[in-house]
């Protein structure tokens, strides 16, 4: 059900749904006010290997390559976790693809504000939406997107109200996001019930996407957002590899190269540790892309999901990935080209995780994480995996997707 409202002044804001006054629940108690913003183009570039979705030209190119928007579905996964609060909750959102459609599919009551041009939303729409929801007094603002969306929300609200990101972007370096869409929903529900007493200031980081596509990582701190915090449900900010890790990476590379099989395609995910493997073979890997090595030769560079599917249909394959420092994601962050379809075709038992001990230590006991967007696959990846941490050195470490608390 949907309620559209017109705002002439803050004091004159009125809406009626099923005979109830605005903000009133069926038991006469005031409803909890939740804001929702969906960036409908967030994450478009991931599967097709464009390393981001910022800018109309990149979005158009992603769609031409067959990209499908992931953010509405991921926002829906988060909202579904709020269904127990259905009768106590009112969701303020923007029209159509910026939230209204998702709220309607979840069967929640929506108060729709603002206007958009369908199919042509921009960061300015996000800034305007966040500002309006702050003015409406939402108790928590959920937003589905990536680092660029987080920057826009920060510009509009700063530290003036609690917010929480639903991870839906290609590159998510910021710490304002839950560890998965379901974790975002659970944490939001717990906060609105009064079960999360602590709020924390979380870093908003973003990178230069143009430089990123040239294989140059240039990150910047833009500010902080105030988020509900529960360690198991929130991801940390991405941390860079330390200067002393090169020797450990070379040792890992030697171990992997010694075990490489003939006529097997090795899909190398992004990262300096996987790049060290290519260099051990005398090859140059893209630092931030997905490349493929077979018979000790580079057979594909900086590929997307469709190219990977073609390759794995023709040859046996293995996937080599390394965790994101400080976050622990091995799949679903920055390597969406290695999609659920690719992983299933290769086989979950043919995934090799490589990591220096320093990177494992940076997790402070938290598990390695997966967030592929396919819940069934994520659950299949739960458990323990051997992590190659050096020449002749392996660590057995836990892998976890969100499974509720």
SVG drawing of the C-alpha trace seen along z (x, -y; Angstrom):
<svg xmlns="http://www.w3.org/2000/svg" viewBox="-11 -26 71 57">
<polyline fill="none" stroke="black" stroke-width="0.4" points="0.0,0.0 1.2,-3.5 0.5,-6.9 1.6,-10.0 1.9,-13.2 2.3,-16.9 4.4,-19.1 3.5,-22.7 5.1,-23.1 6.5,-20.8 3.5,-21.5 1.0,-21.0 2.1,-17.4 -1.0,-15.1 -1.7,-11.7 -4.4,-9.1 -4.2,-5.3 -7.0,-2.9 -8.7,-5.6 -5.6,-6.1 -3.9,-9.5 -0.4,-9.9 2.1,-8.2 -0.4,-6.2 -0.4,-2.4 -3.4,-0.2 -2.9,0.1 -2.8,-3.7 0.9,-3.9 3.1,-6.1 4.8,-4.2 8.5,-3.9 9.7,-6.1 12.2,-4.5 13.7,-6.3 14.7,-4.3 16.7,-5.5 17.6,-3.1 20.2,-4.1 18.8,-2.2 22.1,-2.2 24.4,-1.2 26.5,1.9 25.6,1.8 29.2,2.1 30.2,5.0 29.3,8.1 30.4,6.6 33.8,5.6 33.5,1.8 34.7,1.4 32.0,-1.1 28.8,-2.7 29.4,-6.4 28.4,-8.6 25.8,-8.4 28.3,-7.2 29.4,-4.2 25.8,-3.4 24.9,-3.4 27.9,-1.2 27.0,1.2 23.5,1.6 24.7,2.1 26.9,5.0 23.8,6.6 24.2,5.4 21.1,5.8 20.5,3.5 21.2,5.3 20.3,2.6 16.5,3.0 16.7,6.7 19.3,6.2 17.1,3.4 14.2,5.9 16.3,8.5 16.9,5.9 13.3,4.8 12.0,8.4 13.9,8.7 11.7,5.9 8.4,7.7 7.9,8.5 7.6,4.8 5.1,4.3 2.3,2.9 4.6,0.7 6.6,-0.7 6.1,-3.5 8.6,-3.8 9.4,-7.2 10.8,-6.8 11.2,-8.4 9.1,-7.5 9.4,-4.4 12.9,-2.9 14.3,-5.0 12.3,-3.0 8.6,-3.0 8.6,0.1 10.7,2.1 8.5,1.0 5.4,2.0 6.8,5.5 7.5,6.0 3.9,5.2 5.0,2.3 3.2,-1.0 5.1,-3.7 4.9,-7.5 6.3,-8.7 7.9,-12.1 9.6,-14.1 9.8,-13.6 12.2,-12.0 12.6,-11.5 12.2,-7.7 15.3,-6.1 17.4,-9.3 18.1,-9.5 21.3,-11.1 23.3,-11.7 21.4,-15.0 18.2,-13.0 19.9,-11.1 21.0,-14.3 17.6,-15.8 15.8,-12.6 18.1,-12.3 17.6,-16.0 13.8,-15.6 13.8,-12.5 15.9,-14.3 13.3,-17.0 10.5,-14.5 12.2,-13.1 13.0,-9.6 14.6,-7.6 16.9,-5.7 17.7,-6.2 18.5,-3.0 20.2,-3.5 21.0,-0.9 24.1,-1.7 27.9,-1.9 30.5,-4.4 29.2,-7.2 25.7,-6.9 27.2,-7.0 29.0,-10.3 25.7,-11.8 23.9,-10.8 26.8,-12.2 26.6,-15.5 22.9,-15.8 22.7,-14.7 26.3,-14.4 26.0,-13.2 22.5,-14.6 20.7,-11.3 21.5,-7.5 21.9,-5.9 22.9,-2.5 24.0,-1.3 22.6,1.8 25.7,2.9 24.8,2.8 27.8,1.1 30.8,2.5 33.4,1.0 32.5,0.6 35.4,-0.8 33.3,-2.7 32.4,-1.4 28.8,-2.7 27.5,0.5 26.1,3.6 27.9,6.9 25.0,8.0 21.5,6.9 20.0,9.3 22.3,8.0 21.2,4.4 17.6,5.5 18.2,7.2 20.3,4.4 17.7,1.8 14.9,3.9 16.9,4.3 17.7,0.5 14.1,-0.5 13.0,1.9 15.5,0.2 17.8,3.2 21.0,1.5 22.0,-1.1 25.3,-2.2 25.9,-4.4 29.3,-4.7 30.8,-7.2 31.8,-5.3 34.3,-6.4 33.0,-7.4 35.6,-6.5 35.5,-6.7 37.9,-6.2 38.6,-7.9 36.7,-5.6 38.5,-6.9 41.9,-6.1 40.5,-2.8 39.8,-1.7 43.4,-2.6 44.4,-0.2 45.3,-3.0 43.7,-2.9 43.3,-6.4 41.1,-6.5 40.0,-9.5 38.2,-10.0 35.2,-12.3 33.7,-12.3 31.7,-10.2 28.1,-8.9 26.5,-7.8 25.4,-4.2 23.8,-1.6 26.7,0.7 26.8,4.4 30.2,5.9 28.9,9.1 26.5,7.2 28.6,4.3 31.6,4.3 34.8,2.3 36.5,-0.2 38.8,1.4 42.5,1.3 45.4,1.3 48.2,3.9 51.1,3.1 54.5,2.3 56.0,5.4 53.7,7.9 55.6,8.2 57.8,11.1 54.8,13.0 53.0,12.4 56.0,13.8 56.0,16.9 52.3,17.5 52.9,17.0 55.6,19.7 53.3,22.1 50.4,21.6 52.6,21.7 54.1,25.0 50.6,26.5 49.2,25.2 47.9,27.9 48.2,28.1 45.1,27.4 43.4,25.7 42.2,22.1 43.0,20.1 40.7,17.2 42.7,14.6 40.6,12.1 41.7,8.5 44.5,7.7 48.2,7.4 48.5,11.0 46.9,12.5 49.1,10.1 52.1,11.6 51.1,15.0 51.0,13.7 54.4,12.0 55.9,15.3 54.9,16.6 56.5,13.7 53.1,12.2 51.6,8.8 48.1,8.9 45.6,6.1 45.7,5.1 41.9,4.3 40.5,6.6 39.9,10.3 42.3,12.1 42.7,15.7 45.9,17.8 46.1,21.2 49.3,23.3 51.3,20.4 50.1,17.9 47.7,15.0 44.7,15.9 42.3,13.2 42.7,9.8 40.2,7.6 37.2,9.8 33.5,9.6 31.1,12.4 30.1,13.3 33.8,13.8 34.4,15.9 31.4,18.1 32.6,18.7 36.1,19.7 34.8,22.1 32.5,23.8 35.5,24.8 38.0,25.7 38.5,27.0 39.0,24.0 39.8,22.9 39.2,19.5 41.9,17.8 40.8,14.9 42.2,12.9 40.3,11.2 39.7,7.5 41.9,6.1 40.0,5.1 36.7,6.5 37.4,10.1 35.3,10.4 36.5,13.0 33.5,12.9 30.9,10.2 33.0,7.1 35.0,5.7 35.0,9.0 31.4,9.4 32.6,10.6 33.1,13.9 29.4,14.3 27.2,17.1 26.9,18.6 30.7,18.6 31.2,20.1 28.7,22.8 30.2,23.7 33.7,23.9 32.6,25.6 32.7,24.4 35.4,27.0 37.7,25.4 38.0,22.0 41.5,21.2 41.9,18.4 45.3,16.8 46.2,14.3 49.1,13.0 49.1,13.6 49.0,9.8 45.7,9.6 44.2,12.4 45.3,10.7 43.6,7.5 40.2,9.3 40.7,9.6 39.0,13.0 36.1,12.1 35.3,14.6 36.0,14.4 32.8,13.3 30.9,14.0 28.0,11.8 27.5,13.0 23.8,12.0 22.8,15.6 21.7,16.7 21.7,20.4 25.3,20.2 26.5,18.1 25.2,20.7 26.9,23.5 30.2,21.5 29.8,21.3 32.2,23.4 35.9,23.7 38.4,23.3 42.2,23.7 43.9,20.4 47.3,20.4 49.4,18.1 52.9,18.9 55.2,21.5 54.2,24.7 51.9,22.7 48.1,23.0 45.6,21.7 42.1,23.3 39.8,20.3 36.0,19.9 33.9,18.5 30.5,17.0 27.6,15.3 24.9,13.6 22.7,16.3 20.8,14.2 21.5,13.9"/>
</svg>
